[in-house]
Amino acid sequence: MAKIIKIGMADLNVANCPDILQTAGLGSCVGVCLWDSITKIGGLAHIMLPYSTQARSVGNEAKFADTAIPLLVKQMENLGALRQRLVAKIAGGAQMFSFYSGNDIMRIGERNAEAVKETLAKLKIKLLAEDVGGNYGRTIEFYTETGKLYIRTINVGEKII
Amino acid sequence: MSAFLELTESQLDALREIGTIGAGNGATALSVMMGKRIHMTVPEIKIIPFTEVTEALGGAEQVVAGLFTTTTGEAPCNILFVLPIESARVLVDILMGRPLGTTAELDALDKSALAEVANVVSGAYLNSLSGFTKLDFIPSVPAIAIDMAGAILDTVLAQAGTIGDHALLLETEFSAIKEKITGQFFLLPEQGSLEKILESLGVTG
């Protein structure tokens, strides 16, 4: 029987087949899912901000793209995943509000998605699929058995990548 | 370690006090605007880890109308007004002079009416905050999103995320009992703003 493992904002977790990793209500945050197709080990991080280097203090490593993804890889390796086999799917990074002021926070979704992609490239993890941007929230479920990522929204339906 | 966790009891009291008066002004403005009596609760200060934020607000997937105002000035803050979608519809019915239960989908005009509510309520709140602190808070035009509560909050909190791992939410609940409208009002100080507000109130330690 598959368990659903829920992950909060600025948090991450790993799971073995057939468990399901879920994070609800991604706005400007980005959900990063990593998967090893042989061991069927999966990991999911709910990333809030692009780079830890821009923060006053790092504290929680799961919060930033550049620290969360390496941490997720490490936890997956501890479970027995092989780094060279890992592939990624990502979703989120929306712009929920539009302002005229050009306030930087309004671009945070876009910046999060960019930072996630850069970090994945640096770690040589192939990005298989993405559903990022737009102006709507997403709830995602990552199935460790198949590597499929289910995406639910309020206004634009469901999707599997 | 989050600076929010180091707040003293007297600082928390001061924040609660400005919350009470600010939200009171907001509620009065809303009452006048709607021609209905609006009740409010005593504000609560919530200092919670990001990982628990959406749960604390009744679930990440609940559909809400989020009305978001940022302020510029010496101590930038964000104001978020959250209404469950059912309450937003009733509020629009009242504002547009429609019989209760008429509004289904919110169109552009309905959304702009809601934005005006946020404008008036935030303005009243900020006026009192300004009166207390002698700091200027210049509000932006409110932005509106109708979506999952979690998605709205994570966007608003991403800004606070550079400070620490906790969010400080000064939360007040509003309700119009007869019309079954409920809503929450949040004040979220940005990095450095909380210190300035507390300093101006004379409660630095």
HADDOCK unambig.tbl for C-alpha pairs under 7 A between the chains (distance, minus, plus):
assign (segid A and resid 8 and name CA) (segid B and resid 51 and name CA) 4.41 0.50 0.50
assign (segid A and resid 8 and name CA) (segid B and resid 52 and name CA) 6.54 0.50 0.50
assign (segid A and resid 9 and name CA) (segid B and resid 50 and name CA) 5.65 0.50 0.50
assign (segid A and resid 9 and name CA) (segid B and resid 51 and name CA) 4.55 0.50 0.50
assign (segid A and resid 10 and name CA) (segid B and resid 50 and name CA) 6.40 0.50 0.50
assign (segid A and resid 10 and name CA) (segid B and resid 51 and name CA) 5.96 0.50 0.50
assign (segid A and resid 11 and name CA) (segid B and resid 51 and name CA) 6.26 0.50 0.50
assign (segid A and resid 24 and name CA) (segid B and resid 60 and name CA) 5.71 0.50 0.50
assign (segid A and resid 24 and name CA) (segid B and resid 61 and name CA) 6.45 0.50 0.50
assign (segid A and resid 24 and name CA) (segid B and resid 150 and name CA) 6.83 0.50 0.50
assign (segid A and resid 25 and name CA) (segid B and resid 60 and name CA) 5.21 0.50 0.50
assign (segid A and resid 25 and name CA) (segid B and resid 61 and name CA) 5.82 0.50 0.50
assign (segid A and resid 25 and name CA) (segid B and resid 148 and name CA) 5.77 0.50 0.50
assign (segid A and resid 25 and name CA) (segid B and resid 149 and name CA) 6.85 0.50 0.50
assign (segid A and resid 25 and name CA) (segid B and resid 150 and name CA) 4.21 0.50 0.50
assign (segid A and resid 25 and name CA) (segid B and resid 151 and name CA) 4.41 0.50 0.50
assign (segid A and resid 26 and name CA) (segid B and resid 150 and name CA) 6.47 0.50 0.50
assign (segid A and resid 26 and name CA) (segid B and resid 151 and name CA) 4.72 0.50 0.50
assign (segid A and resid 26 and name CA) (segid B and resid 154 and name CA) 6.91 0.50 0.50
assign (segid A and resid 27 and name CA) (segid B and resid 151 and name CA) 3.65 0.50 0.50
assign (segid A and resid 27 and name CA) (segid B and resid 152 and name CA) 6.05 0.50 0.50
assign (segid A and resid 27 and name CA) (segid B and resid 154 and name CA) 5.82 0.50 0.50
assign (segid A and resid 27 and name CA) (segid B and resid 155 and name CA) 5.62 0.50 0.50
assign (segid A and resid 28 and name CA) (segid B and resid 154 and name CA) 6.54 0.50 0.50
assign (segid A and resid 28 and name CA) (segid B and resid 155 and name CA) 4.99 0.50 0.50
assign (segid A and resid 29 and name CA) (segid B and resid 154 and name CA) 6.51 0.50 0.50
assign (segid A and resid 29 and name CA) (segid B and resid 155 and name CA) 6.96 0.50 0.50
assign (segid A and resid 48 and name CA) (segid B and resid 158 and name CA) 5.83 0.50 0.50
assign (segid A and resid 49 and name CA) (segid B and resid 158 and name CA) 6.47 0.50 0.50
assign (segid A and resid 55 and name CA) (segid B and resid 162 and name CA) 5.07 0.50 0.50
assign (segid A and resid 56 and name CA) (segid B and resid 162 and name CA) 6.49 0.50 0.50
assign (segid A and resid 56 and name CA) (segid B and resid 163 and name CA) 6.47 0.50 0.50
assign (segid A and resid 57 and name CA) (segid B and resid 164 and name CA) 6.97 0.50 0.50
assign (segid A and resid 59 and name CA) (segid B and resid 1 and name CA) 6.71 0.50 0.50
assign (segid A and resid 59 and name CA) (segid B and resid 165 and name CA) 6.96 0.50 0.50
assign (segid A and resid 60 and name CA) (segid B and resid 165 and name CA) 6.53 0.50 0.50
assign (segid A and resid 96 and name CA) (segid B and resid 145 and name CA) 6.28 0.50 0.50
assign (segid A and resid 96 and name CA) (segid B and resid 152 and name CA) 6.61 0.50 0.50
assign (segid A and resid 96 and name CA) (segid B and resid 155 and name CA) 6.98 0.50 0.50
assign (segid A and resid 97 and name CA) (segid B and resid 143 and name CA) 5.76 0.50 0.50
assign (segid A and resid 97 and name CA) (segid B and resid 144 and name CA) 6.32 0.50 0.50
assign (segid A and resid 97 and name CA) (segid B and resid 145 and name CA) 6.13 0.50 0.50
assign (segid A and resid 98 and name CA) (segid B and resid 143 and name CA) 6.28 0.50 0.50
assign (segid A and resid 99 and name CA) (segid B and resid 143 and name CA) 6.37 0.50 0.50
assign (segid A and resid 105 and name CA) (segid B and resid 159 and name CA) 6.41 0.50 0.50
assign (segid A and resid 136 and name CA) (segid B and resid 147 and name CA) 6.62 0.50 0.50
assign (segid A and resid 137 and name CA) (segid B and resid 147 and name CA) 6.30 0.50 0.50
assign (segid A and resid 137 and name CA) (segid B and resid 148 and name CA) 6.00 0.50 0.50
assign (segid A and resid 137 and name CA) (segid B and resid 151 and name CA) 4.90 0.50 0.50
assign (segid A and resid 154 and name CA) (segid B and resid 147 and name CA) 6.46 0.50 0.50
